[in-house]
Amino acid sequence: MRVRKRLFHFWVSLLLLALSLGGGIRLAQAAEQEDSPYQPVLYENSKFFHMSAPVSWLTITISKGDKLLATVTTYGEDRRSTWGYQTYLDTSLFHKGDIITFQIYDPTQEKTYTVPVEVQPTSSTKTTPPTKLTTIKEKDTQIRGEIRGDVLYGLKSLVTITRDDETVAQGITNVNDDDSQFFNIPLAEGVSLQEGDQLAFTAETPGFLPSDSIEATVHASDYSPEDEEAVNQDVTWLQETMSYMEYVPPRVDLPTAGMNGTTITWWSSKPDVIAPTGEIPPPEKDEESVTLKATITKGNASKAVEFQAIVRKQKDSTPPVTTLKLCEKCAPSAQGWFNQSVSFTLSAIDDQSGVKQTEYQLTKKKWERYKKAVSVKKEGIYQIQYRSTDLAGNGEEPQKFELKIDRTAPKLDVSVNKSKLWPVNHELVPIQVKLKYHDSLSGLHSVELVSITSNEADMNPDDIQGADYGTEDTSFLLRAERTGSGKKNAPRIYSITYVAKDAAGNETKKVVQVTVPKK
């Protein structure tokens, strides 16, 4: 009797809608192609559409003439008679009577259907406002509720929640088998609720006018119904929201918190098919049945409810993705060179059939199967390539990484125009340094004068002048002077130090000396 009543309400609603439009409900004639199992319906001023379909994963392209309006990809939608897809269409781009083209790709048939759809007028009937809300508390990050009404059978609605005319949450309801819709909408980023806040709720269903607004008050965080009542309410909520369970990889959303502060834990009869956390590994069979049991608890009250779920194998046409990671201590120079041996690891992920193998190539001679970390010790420039394939036979396009290793320090020769300063006349003498350097692999990065020192600790600082340290300075002044300190009649020795670095960070240090001999 209940099913007949629902069908009666549904057809009465359609009749009322037809009368309100004056000409009846007109599905686009062009969309009624004999070879197309899909019949989209689009209404003016609606950001999403409805469509009956025999499969639950599709790629849909929506356009008006040459202008693309939206592209929608669906994965594992619950199989109802009708869906609403939230596409955020720009409603200013189409109007009543326009012809909108839907191109629908069905992967199960590997076929694309082109369906022209005429934009339908909006009914004068209003959408039913939310009729049941959970207790809203200041610590909540999601708002849950329900909408009931005959015109809602098999449809979805857009629920908007505002506070002082500011939108704090917005989302699409779940479709149910009867005249009810449920929503579980997260708050917008940066929004938090405070005790005493007044929230306004409105709902909008494509083809109907927006609903009237209803209000709700935010309660303190410790407010809650009695534990037993909370558990009973959340058992009902869970049964209604998860009454039809058919999934494909990689996961299913199994709620861990109820609408009334309860906690929900899950058990799976086949955890290798659906894990209690909701992960779905790539299935081995085309179809697998699983029993899921949810235990709803609050305080000392607890109840369990079981659900039957079906996992179907999804056709895998996407190749895996491989990532190359260098060892933690392998840090290149600013120019991208390494001055030590380098090791790397490869890891691949595939969300559907799973990874079969990973290969790499150090040279262009051959591909090698990856098993463990690869160490490269020899100097040179390597054009490393790597790729993976999955169990469905999808192959990844080779990725590339350039590895440059230079472990040899550059060559550096240093000489001066005067190795002895004579006579000892206390005068400053110009010194000219001649540098010769070379690096055959990464190339020379810099040559710097790093220091000029003397073996006489009490030397006057003015005895060294004009030296520009940290640069490739080769001209400066040294004084022909001795203090006479230290070993009797020992010469003064100026030590001039240069350092050469290549692009890989290898260094060579050379010291040349200038002597002020004893008298």
PARO-245059 format. One line per field, with one value per residue (C-alpha): y, z, x; chain; residue in three letters; residue number from 0. Coordinates in nm, 4 decimals. Last residue first. Layout:
<rs>
v: [Y_...]
w: [Z_...]
u: [X_...]
unit: [A_...]
code: [ala_...]
pos: [NUM_...]
</rs>
This chain:
<rs>
v: [4.1001_3.8346_3.7571_3.9103_3.6065_3.5701_3.2387_3.0614_2.8548_2.6416_2.5093_2.2865_2.2451_2.0219_2.1936_2.0390_2.3606_2.3683_2.5496_2.7077_2.8335_3.0810_3.1376_3.3877_3.3132_3.6096_3.4910_3.7221_3.5878_3.4584_3.6779_3.5492_3.3247_3.5239_3.8987_4.0912_4.3101_4.2611_4.4839_4.4881_4.5739_4.3795_4.5449_4.3857_4.2494_3.9045_3.9462_3.6599_3.7641_3.6659_3.8879_4.2149_4.2802_4.6463_4.6572_4.4188_4.5846_4.8180_4.5520_4.5943_4.2533_4.1475_3.7804_3.7389_3.4299_3.6451_3.5983_3.6691_3.5068_3.3791_3.4970_3.3320_3.1174_3.0335_2.7924_2.5960_2.3401_2.0336_1.7990_1.9091_2.1639_2.4011_2.6646_2.8811_3.1887_3.4494_3.6761_4.0318_4.1889_4.5640_4.6451_4.8673_5.0251_4.9423_4.9272_4.5591_4.5323_4.3030_4.1365_3.7747_3.5595_3.8391_3.7867_3.5362_3.1822_2.9826_2.6594_2.5175_2.1964_2.1344_1.8696_1.5388_1.3927_1.5233_1.3606_1.4861_1.3058_1.4160_1.2748_1.1527_0.9985_0.7195_0.7176_0.4855_0.1565_0.0248_-0.3559_-0.4069_-0.5264_-0.1924_-0.0754_0.1469_0.3892_0.5250_0.7177_0.8401_1.0710_1.0327_1.2898_1.1536_1.0359_0.6790_0.6008_0.5515_0.3544_0.2142_0.1396_-0.1944_-0.4109_-0.2036_-0.4072_-0.2937_-0.1271_-0.1515_0.0336_0.3933_0.4444_0.4540_0.2955_0.2166_-0.0282_-0.0666_-0.3675_-0.4833_-0.1904_-0.2199_-0.2681_0.0570_0.3283_0.2744_0.3981_0.3694_0.4122_0.4472_0.4864_0.6818_0.6565_0.9113_0.8808_1.2073_1.5503_1.6073_1.8727_2.0756_2.4222_2.5179_2.2032_1.8758_1.7161_1.3392_1.2881_1.1990_0.9582_1.0762_1.0043_0.9094_0.8892_0.6600_0.7099_0.4138_0.4073_0.4891_0.2699_0.0477_-0.0740_-0.0681_-0.3967_-0.3962_-0.4011_-0.4823_-0.3925_-0.5523_-0.3491_-0.4503_-0.2524_-0.2525_-0.0675_0.0946_0.2981_0.3192_0.6582_0.6934_0.4093_0.3118_-0.0201_-0.0520_-0.3935_-0.4307_-0.7521_-0.7837_-0.9065_-0.9182_-0.8420_-0.8514_-1.0436_-0.9547_-0.6171_-0.3303_-0.2436_-0.0689_0.1531_0.2275_0.2172_-0.1206_-0.2476_-0.3400_-0.6325_-0.7514_-0.6713_-0.9323_-0.9636_-0.5985_-0.4322_-0.0604_0.1759_0.4676_0.7259_0.9131_1.2906_1.3271_1.3178_1.0206_1.0031_0.7479_0.7752_0.5094_0.6921_0.4256_0.3830_0.3258_0.1466_0.0780_0.0791_-0.0332_0.0378_0.1216_0.1923_0.3988_0.7328_0.5839_0.3144_0.5618_0.8154_0.5506_0.4217_0.7833_0.8551_0.5407_0.6223_0.9783_0.8581_0.6158_0.8797_1.1498_1.4415_1.6659_2.0074_2.0128_2.2304_2.5055_2.5357_2.7006_2.8192_2.7175_2.9152_2.8262_2.9977_2.9427_2.7126_2.8112_2.7790_2.4441_2.2841_2.2103_2.1737_2.4619_2.4508_2.7297_2.7272_3.0284_3.0024_3.2062_3.2000_3.1584_2.9506_3.0257_2.8483_2.8499_2.9509_2.9653_2.7288_2.6814_2.4499_2.0901_1.9698_1.6426_1.6343_1.3939_1.3790_1.2301_1.1318_0.7691_0.5825_0.8461_1.0964_1.2683_1.6472_1.8914_2.1487_2.4959_2.6178_2.9488_3.1840_3.5348_3.6967_3.7250_3.3511_3.1498_2.7849_2.6916_2.3469_2.2475_1.9697_1.6185_1.4177_1.0612_1.1736_1.5375_1.6533_1.4478_1.6326_1.5712_1.7419_1.6163_1.7492_1.7584_2.0457_1.9848_2.1416_2.1236_2.2774_2.5394_2.2777_2.2128_1.9507_1.7693_1.9320_1.8071_1.9811_2.1415_2.3617_2.2009_2.3373_2.5933_2.5317_2.7944_2.5473_2.6467_2.6267_2.3436_2.3815_2.1606_1.8741_1.7470_1.4009_1.2854_0.9359_0.8194_0.4477_0.2297_0.0151_-0.0044_0.3219_0.5198_0.8631_1.1187_1.4205_1.6562_1.9357_2.2246_2.3505_2.6748_2.6819_2.8435_3.0137_2.9349_3.1232_3.3260_3.0047_2.9579_2.5874_2.4864_2.1150_1.9484_1.6351_1.5463_1.1797_0.9799_0.6158_0.5561_0.3793_0.5384_0.7307_0.5205_0.7697_1.0558_1.2882_1.6176_1.8673_2.2100_2.4897_2.4481_2.7038_2.5887_2.5560_2.5261_2.2654_1.9945_1.7150_1.4074_1.1322_0.8404_0.6038_0.4826_0.2818_0.2443_0.6195_0.8613_1.2244_1.5389_1.8715_2.1219_2.4993_2.5650_2.9064_2.7384_2.3653_2.0749_1.7155_1.4472_1.1344_0.8573_0.5136_0.6536_0.4316_0.5387_0.9042_1.0940_1.3872_1.5688_1.5713_1.7546_1.6523_1.8611_1.8744_2.0183_2.3187_2.5537_2.5135_2.4955_2.2165_2.0071_2.0589_1.9512_1.6372_1.5558_1.5894_1.3629_1.1071_1.1079_1.1057_0.8011_0.6264_0.6927_0.5645_0.2520_0.1866_0.2392_0.0000]
w: [0.6094_0.6612_0.3732_0.3105_0.1558_-0.0679_-0.0430_-0.2590_-0.1130_-0.3143_-0.2129_-0.4407_-0.3804_-0.5081_-0.4827_-0.7938_-0.9968_-0.9350_-0.6557_-0.6544_-0.3294_-0.3103_-0.0204_-0.0004_0.2777_0.3524_0.5107_0.7187_0.7338_1.0563_1.1836_1.5368_1.5710_1.6641_1.6343_1.3922_1.2796_0.9109_0.6212_0.2432_0.2614_0.0499_-0.1981_-0.3975_-0.7432_-0.8195_-0.6876_-0.7856_-0.5127_-0.1534_-0.0247_-0.2027_-0.1150_-0.1515_0.1452_0.3546_0.5732_0.7083_0.9618_1.1323_1.1994_1.5632_1.4933_1.2348_1.0226_0.7922_0.6430_0.3156_0.2950_0.0822_-0.2695_-0.4625_-0.7715_-0.8657_-1.0443_-1.2658_-1.4873_-1.4054_-1.5984_-1.7122_-1.4469_-1.5128_-1.3380_-1.3942_-1.1788_-1.1987_-0.8986_-0.9217_-0.6143_-0.5889_-0.3191_-0.0203_0.1192_0.4513_0.2794_0.3231_-0.0151_-0.1318_-0.1358_-0.2503_-0.4498_-0.6929_-0.9994_-0.8124_-0.8976_-0.8384_-1.0125_-0.9700_-1.1020_-1.0149_-0.7628_-0.8974_-0.7722_-1.0487_-1.0680_-1.2778_-1.2628_-1.5111_-1.4327_-1.6907_-1.6826_-1.9209_-2.0228_-1.7856_-1.9180_-1.8647_-1.8748_-1.6269_-1.3631_-1.3745_-1.5582_-1.4288_-1.5713_-1.5198_-1.7219_-1.5975_-1.8291_-1.6608_-1.6702_-1.5480_-1.2504_-1.1363_-0.8045_-0.8892_-0.6266_-0.7000_-0.4097_-0.4457_-0.6975_-1.0153_-1.3354_-1.5757_-1.9145_-2.1681_-2.3600_-2.3377_-2.0101_-1.6516_-1.7355_-1.4831_-1.4503_-1.2181_-1.2077_-1.1683_-0.9801_-0.8742_-1.0589_-0.9335_-0.7380_-0.8894_-0.7026_-0.7865_-0.5776_-0.7042_-0.4845_-0.5395_-0.4540_-0.5306_-0.5052_-0.4142_-0.5656_-0.6928_-0.9498_-0.9844_-1.0188_-0.6634_-0.5521_-0.5142_-0.1819_-0.1420_0.2354_0.2379_-0.0562_-0.3771_-0.4494_-0.7890_-0.8108_-1.0410_-1.1411_-1.2548_-1.5866_-1.6060_-1.8113_-1.5295_-1.5685_-1.2262_-1.0456_-0.8484_-0.4716_-0.3343_0.0165_0.2545_0.5682_0.9336_1.2405_1.5917_1.8981_2.1993_2.5029_2.7937_2.6895_2.3192_2.0753_1.7201_1.6026_1.2233_1.0567_0.6937_0.5054_0.1732_-0.1723_-0.4522_-0.8229_-1.1102_-0.8930_-0.7936_-0.6482_-0.6368_-0.2657_-0.1194_0.1792_0.4037_0.7452_0.8223_0.5031_0.2033_-0.0113_0.2049_0.5105_0.4037_0.6761_0.7628_1.1030_1.1570_1.4540_1.4933_1.7709_1.8804_1.9155_1.7741_1.3953_1.4087_1.3976_1.2261_0.8839_0.6278_0.3075_0.0513_-0.1009_-0.4095_-0.5677_-0.6765_-0.4635_-0.4282_-0.1041_-0.0950_0.2440_0.3620_0.4345_0.5670_0.7812_0.9191_1.0144_1.1820_1.3831_1.4575_1.6072_1.8179_1.9479_2.0384_2.2116_2.4215_2.5092_2.6078_2.3694_2.3607_2.4856_2.5957_2.3012_2.3714_2.1230_1.7783_1.6999_1.3894_1.1284_0.8296_0.4898_0.2216_-0.0589_-0.3878_-0.6975_-0.8735_-1.1837_-1.0158_-0.6381_-0.4068_-0.0269_0.2315_0.5895_0.8167_1.1139_1.4338_1.6507_2.0223_2.1007_1.8474_1.5192_1.3283_0.9670_0.8318_0.5412_0.4812_0.7220_0.6125_0.4809_0.5759_0.3857_0.3688_0.1162_0.1593_-0.0737_-0.1105_-0.2496_-0.1261_-0.3001_-0.0882_-0.0583_-0.2307_-0.0426_0.1051_0.4356_0.6155_0.3614_0.5118_0.5329_0.9142_0.9286_0.6155_0.5221_0.1572_0.0611_-0.3083_-0.3818_-0.5260_-0.6948_-0.6760_-0.5121_-0.4102_-0.5368_-0.2640_0.0183_0.2938_0.3606_0.6217_0.8321_0.9085_0.9725_0.9810_1.1826_1.5133_1.8255_1.8654_1.8600_1.6101_1.7229_1.4066_1.1648_1.0309_0.7885_0.5494_0.3148_0.0490_-0.2949_-0.4216_-0.7050_-0.9833_-1.2024_-1.3810_-1.7599_-1.9362_-2.1298_-2.4403_-2.4410_-2.7309_-2.6550_-2.8033_-2.6816_-2.6458_-2.6419_-2.4630_-2.3542_-1.9845_-2.0181_-2.0989_-2.2385_-2.2382_-2.4701_-2.3590_-2.6007_-2.4736_-2.6857_-2.5508_-2.4807_-2.1377_-2.0970_-2.1040_-2.0355_-1.7373_-1.5369_-1.5208_-1.4404_-1.0972_-1.1895_-0.9017_-1.0595_-0.9642_-1.0040_-1.1160_-1.0942_-0.8308_-0.8570_-0.5921_-0.7598_-0.7856_-0.9796_-1.1848_-1.4154_-1.5102_-1.7730_-1.7906_-2.0128_-2.3258_-2.5925_-2.9576_-2.9548_-2.5917_-2.4207_-2.1526_-2.1423_-1.9317_-1.8248_-1.6647_-1.3687_-1.2162_-1.4930_-1.6024_-1.6200_-1.5428_-1.5491_-1.3441_-1.3851_-1.1867_-1.1584_-1.2279_-1.3489_-1.6380_-1.6030_-1.7403_-1.7868_-1.9063_-2.0756_-2.1000_-2.2550_-2.6005_-2.9075_-2.9516_-2.9186_-2.6966_-2.6390_-2.9526_-2.8159_-2.5063_-2.2120_-2.2074_-1.8826_-1.9483_-2.1607_-1.8975_-1.6811_-1.3619_-1.5127_-1.5904_-1.2403_-1.0888_-1.3078_-1.2103_-0.8449_-0.8890_-1.0579_-0.7606_-0.4965_-0.6596_-0.6886_-0.3209_-0.2215_-0.4303_-0.2573_0.0841_0.0000]
u: [11.9300_11.6638_11.4322_11.0856_10.9177_10.6081_10.4215_10.1628_9.8763_9.6301_9.2857_9.0742_8.6985_8.4141_8.0740_7.9146_7.9480_8.3251_8.5065_8.8570_9.0142_9.3048_9.5484_9.8414_10.0939_10.3310_10.6562_10.8766_11.2310_11.3928_11.6828_11.6367_11.3335_11.0273_11.0177_11.2381_10.9500_11.0157_10.9118_10.8884_10.5176_10.2663_10.0286_9.7397_9.6499_9.4987_9.1440_8.9091_8.6682_8.5993_8.8809_8.9577_9.3262_9.4326_9.6738_9.8814_10.1528_9.8836_9.7834_10.1263_10.2821_10.2916_10.2127_10.4858_10.4092_10.2005_9.8522_9.6723_9.3249_9.0338_9.1171_8.8366_8.7941_8.4325_8.1944_8.4311_8.2620_8.0510_8.2798_8.6300_8.7216_9.0174_9.2281_9.5375_9.5879_9.8695_9.9113_10.0507_10.2090_10.2751_10.5390_10.4654_10.7881_10.9553_11.2957_11.3730_11.5463_11.4068_11.0633_11.0864_10.8365_10.7631_10.5393_10.3260_10.2055_9.8828_9.7727_9.4185_9.2598_8.8935_8.7848_8.6516_8.3211_8.0935_7.7451_7.4509_7.1132_6.8450_6.5010_6.2507_5.9025_5.8082_5.4384_5.2543_5.1227_4.7708_4.7661_4.4827_4.7304_4.9087_5.2206_5.4998_5.7584_6.1105_6.3690_6.7075_6.9041_7.2430_7.5258_7.8582_8.0579_8.0066_7.8378_7.4688_7.2730_6.9241_6.6894_6.5120_6.3247_6.2837_6.2808_6.5513_6.4977_6.7799_7.0516_6.9333_7.1137_6.9937_6.6563_6.3839_6.0953_5.7955_5.5632_5.2025_5.0501_4.6857_4.3551_4.1999_4.3771_4.7226_5.0301_5.3996_5.7141_6.0716_6.3790_6.6989_7.0674_7.3395_7.7195_7.8863_7.9538_7.5973_7.5074_7.1851_7.3429_7.2458_7.4227_7.2365_7.1362_7.1448_7.1356_6.7640_6.7947_6.6288_6.2623_6.1172_5.7366_5.5367_5.1724_4.9625_4.7778_4.4044_4.1706_4.0490_3.6908_3.5300_3.4776_3.1559_3.1201_2.7747_2.6616_2.4136_2.3574_2.3393_2.2288_2.3710_2.2432_2.4090_2.3073_2.5530_2.6885_2.6235_2.6757_2.5784_2.7256_2.7313_2.7470_2.8507_2.7716_2.9546_2.8513_3.1132_3.0797_3.3308_3.5746_3.9323_3.8365_4.0915_4.0979_3.7908_3.8725_3.5743_3.7445_3.5850_3.7581_3.5431_3.6659_3.9597_3.7476_3.4914_3.2245_3.2858_3.2503_3.1912_3.1929_2.9521_2.9741_2.6636_2.6393_2.2901_2.3409_2.5747_2.9530_3.1789_3.0164_3.1199_3.2180_3.3020_3.6470_3.8668_3.6918_3.3303_3.0186_2.6595_2.4772_2.1075_1.9497_2.2440_2.0764_1.7523_1.9104_2.1668_1.8997_1.6842_1.9811_2.0717_1.7313_1.7396_2.0890_1.9904_1.6734_1.8748_2.1344_1.8861_1.8828_2.1915_2.3174_2.6829_2.7966_2.5433_2.2565_2.2373_1.8836_1.6878_1.4953_1.2773_1.2780_1.0133_1.1146_1.2744_1.0500_1.0297_1.1844_1.5166_1.4631_1.5565_1.5736_1.5982_1.7324_1.7940_2.0312_1.9966_2.3101_2.2367_2.5450_2.8157_2.8900_3.2186_3.2921_3.6505_3.5798_3.2074_3.0254_2.9862_2.6445_2.4748_2.1452_1.8552_1.5712_1.2248_0.9390_1.0448_1.3460_1.5923_1.8202_2.0840_2.0677_2.3044_2.5095_2.5439_2.6844_2.7546_2.5927_2.5772_2.2298_2.2631_2.3377_2.2573_2.2011_2.1356_2.0006_2.0086_1.7606_1.7689_1.4936_1.3516_1.0252_1.0628_0.7217_0.5521_0.7282_0.9825_1.3156_1.5648_1.8522_2.2203_2.4612_2.8366_3.1195_2.9326_3.0918_2.8157_2.5428_2.2611_2.0072_1.9110_1.6707_1.3373_1.1020_1.3495_1.1414_0.9159_1.0004_0.7529_0.5062_0.5000_0.6877_1.0100_1.0168_1.2026_1.5290_1.5090_1.7575_1.9709_2.1199_2.4513_2.5386_2.9002_2.9826_3.2360_2.9398_3.0330_3.2254_2.9038_2.9960_2.7145_2.7212_2.4413_2.3435_2.1297_1.8400_1.6950_1.3178_1.3448_1.6804_2.0516_2.3752_2.2509_2.2166_2.5934_2.6005_2.7270_2.7307_2.5461_2.3981_2.0437_1.9659_1.6626_1.5520_1.8100_2.1436_2.3649_2.6458_2.9626_3.1690_3.0237_3.2206_3.0541_3.1753_3.0131_2.8814_3.0947_3.0026_2.9847_2.6057_2.5075_2.7197_2.7087_2.9690_2.8851_3.1274_2.9443_2.9605_2.6321_2.4696_2.1045_2.0342_1.7525_1.8628_1.8176_1.9996_2.2033_2.2420_1.8743_1.7489_1.5628_1.5143_1.7206_1.6023_1.8445_1.7035_1.9635_1.9037_1.9888_1.9269_1.5647_1.6493_1.4090_1.6412_1.5219_1.1699_1.2813_1.0654_0.7536_0.5594_0.2171_0.1273_-0.0002_0.3075_0.1011_-0.1110_0.1972_0.3372_0.0088_0.0082_0.3679_0.2791_-0.0253_0.2028_0.4433_0.1720_0.0088_0.3450_0.4114_0.0680_0.1138_0.4475_0.2880_0.0000]
unit: [A_A_A_A_A_A_A_A_A_A_A_A_A_A_A_A_A_A_A_A_A_A_A_A_A_A_A_A_A_A_A_A_A_A_A_A_A_A_A_A_A_A_A_A_A_A_A_A_A_A_A_A_A_A_A_A_A_A_A_A_A_A_A_A_A_A_A_A_A_A_A_A_A_A_A_A_A_A_A_A_A_A_A_A_A_A_A_A_A_A_A_A_A_A_A_A_A_A_A_A_A_A_A_A_A_A_A_A_A_A_A_A_A_A_A_A_A_A_A_A_A_A_A_A_A_A_A_A_A_A_A_A_A_A_A_A_A_A_A_A_A_A_A_A_A_A_A_A_A_A_A_A_A_A_A_A_A_A_A_A_A_A_A_A_A_A_A_A_A_A_A_A_A_A_A_A_A_A_A_A_A_A_A_A_A_A_A_A_A_A_A_A_A_A_A_A_A_A_A_A_A_A_A_A_A_A_A_A_A_A_A_A_A_A_A_A_A_A_A_A_A_A_A_A_A_A_A_A_A_A_A_A_A_A_A_A_A_A_A_A_A_A_A_A_A_A_A_A_A_A_A_A_A_A_A_A_A_A_A_A_A_A_A_A_A_A_A_A_A_A_A_A_A_A_A_A_A_A_A_A_A_A_A_A_A_A_A_A_A_A_A_A_A_A_A_A_A_A_A_A_A_A_A_A_A_A_A_A_A_A_A_A_A_A_A_A_A_A_A_A_A_A_A_A_A_A_A_A_A_A_A_A_A_A_A_A_A_A_A_A_A_A_A_A_A_A_A_A_A_A_A_A_A_A_A_A_A_A_A_A_A_A_A_A_A_A_A_A_A_A_A_A_A_A_A_A_A_A_A_A_A_A_A_A_A_A_A_A_A_A_A_A_A_A_A_A_A_A_A_A_A_A_A_A_A_A_A_A_A_A_A_A_A_A_A_A_A_A_A_A_A_A_A_A_A_A_A_A_A_A_A_A_A_A_A_A_A_A_A_A_A_A_A_A_A_A_A_A_A_A_A_A_A_A_A_A_A_A_A_A_A_A_A_A_A_A_A_A_A_A_A_A_A_A_A_A_A_A_A_A_A_A_A_A_A_A_A_A_A_A_A_A_A_A_A_A_A_A_A_A_A_A_A_A_A_A_A_A_A_A_A_A_A_A_A_A_A_A_A]
code: [lys_lys_pro_val_thr_val_gln_val_val_lys_lys_thr_glu_asn_gly_ala_ala_asp_lys_ala_val_tyr_thr_ile_ser_tyr_ile_arg_pro_ala_asn_lys_lys_gly_ser_gly_thr_arg_glu_ala_arg_leu_leu_phe_ser_thr_asp_glu_thr_gly_tyr_asp_ala_gly_gln_ile_asp_asp_pro_asn_met_asp_ala_glu_asn_ser_thr_ile_ser_val_leu_glu_val_ser_his_leu_gly_ser_leu_ser_asp_his_tyr_lys_leu_lys_val_gln_ile_pro_val_leu_glu_his_asn_val_pro_trp_leu_lys_ser_lys_asn_val_ser_val_asp_leu_lys_pro_ala_thr_arg_asp_ile_lys_leu_glu_phe_lys_gln_pro_glu_glu_gly_asn_gly_ala_leu_asp_thr_ser_arg_tyr_gln_ile_gln_tyr_ile_gly_glu_lys_lys_val_ser_val_ala_lys_lys_tyr_arg_glu_trp_lys_lys_lys_thr_leu_gln_tyr_glu_thr_gln_lys_val_gly_ser_gln_asp_asp_ile_ala_ser_leu_thr_phe_ser_val_ser_gln_asn_phe_trp_gly_gln_ala_ser_pro_ala_cys_lys_glu_cys_leu_lys_leu_thr_thr_val_pro_pro_thr_ser_asp_lys_gln_lys_arg_val_ile_ala_gln_phe_glu_val_ala_lys_ser_ala_asn_gly_lys_thr_ile_thr_ala_lys_leu_thr_val_ser_glu_glu_asp_lys_glu_pro_pro_pro_ile_glu_gly_thr_pro_ala_ile_val_asp_pro_lys_ser_ser_trp_trp_thr_ile_thr_thr_gly_asn_met_gly_ala_thr_pro_leu_asp_val_arg_pro_pro_val_tyr_glu_met_tyr_ser_met_thr_glu_gln_leu_trp_thr_val_asp_gln_asn_val_ala_glu_glu_asp_glu_pro_ser_tyr_asp_ser_ala_his_val_thr_ala_glu_ile_ser_asp_ser_pro_leu_phe_gly_pro_thr_glu_ala_thr_phe_ala_leu_gln_asp_gly_glu_gln_leu_ser_val_gly_glu_ala_leu_pro_ile_asn_phe_phe_gln_ser_asp_asp_asp_asn_val_asn_thr_ile_gly_gln_ala_val_thr_glu_asp_asp_arg_thr_ile_thr_val_leu_ser_lys_leu_gly_tyr_leu_val_asp_gly_arg_ile_glu_gly_arg_ile_gln_thr_asp_lys_glu_lys_ile_thr_thr_leu_lys_thr_pro_pro_thr_thr_lys_thr_ser_ser_thr_pro_gln_val_glu_val_pro_val_thr_tyr_thr_lys_glu_gln_thr_pro_asp_tyr_ile_gln_phe_thr_ile_ile_asp_gly_lys_his_phe_leu_ser_thr_asp_leu_tyr_thr_gln_tyr_gly_trp_thr_ser_arg_arg_asp_glu_gly_tyr_thr_thr_val_thr_ala_leu_leu_lys_asp_gly_lys_ser_ile_thr_ile_thr_leu_trp_ser_val_pro_ala_ser_met_his_phe_phe_lys_ser_asn_glu_tyr_leu_val_pro_gln_tyr_pro_ser_asp_glu_gln_glu_ala_ala_gln_ala_leu_arg_ile_gly_gly_gly_leu_ser_leu_ala_leu_leu_leu_leu_ser_val_trp_phe_his_phe_leu_arg_lys_arg_val_arg_met]
pos: [518_517_516_515_514_513_512_511_510_509_508_507_506_505_504_503_502_501_500_499_498_497_496_495_494_493_492_491_490_489_488_487_486_485_484_483_482_481_480_479_478_477_476_475_474_473_472_471_470_469_468_467_466_465_464_463_462_461_460_459_458_457_456_455_454_453_452_451_450_449_448_447_446_445_444_443_442_441_440_439_438_437_436_435_434_433_432_431_430_429_428_427_426_425_424_423_422_421_420_419_418_417_416_415_414_413_412_411_410_409_408_407_406_405_404_403_402_401_400_399_398_397_396_395_394_393_392_391_390_389_388_387_386_385_384_383_382_381_380_379_378_377_376_375_374_373_372_371_370_369_368_367_366_365_364_363_362_361_360_359_358_357_356_355_354_353_352_351_350_349_348_347_346_345_344_343_342_341_340_339_338_337_336_335_334_333_332_331_330_329_328_327_326_325_324_323_322_321_320_319_318_317_316_315_314_313_312_311_310_309_308_307_306_305_304_303_302_301_300_299_298_297_296_295_294_293_292_291_290_289_288_287_286_285_284_283_282_281_280_279_278_277_276_275_274_273_272_271_270_269_268_267_266_265_264_263_262_261_260_259_258_257_256_255_254_253_252_251_250_249_248_247_246_245_244_243_242_241_240_239_238_237_236_235_234_233_232_231_230_229_228_227_226_225_224_223_222_221_220_219_218_217_216_215_214_213_212_211_210_209_208_207_206_205_204_203_202_201_200_199_198_197_196_195_194_193_192_191_190_189_188_187_186_185_184_183_182_181_180_179_178_177_176_175_174_173_172_171_170_169_168_167_166_165_164_163_162_161_160_159_158_157_156_155_154_153_152_151_150_149_148_147_146_145_144_143_142_141_140_139_138_137_136_135_134_133_132_131_130_129_128_127_126_125_124_123_122_121_120_119_118_117_116_115_114_113_112_111_110_109_108_107_106_105_104_103_102_101_100_99_98_97_96_95_94_93_92_91_90_89_88_87_86_85_84_83_82_81_80_79_78_77_76_75_74_73_72_71_70_69_68_67_66_65_64_63_62_61_60_59_58_57_56_55_54_53_52_51_50_49_48_47_46_45_44_43_42_41_40_39_38_37_36_35_34_33_32_31_30_29_28_27_26_25_24_23_22_21_20_19_18_17_16_15_14_13_12_11_10_9_8_7_6_5_4_3_2_1_0]
</rs>
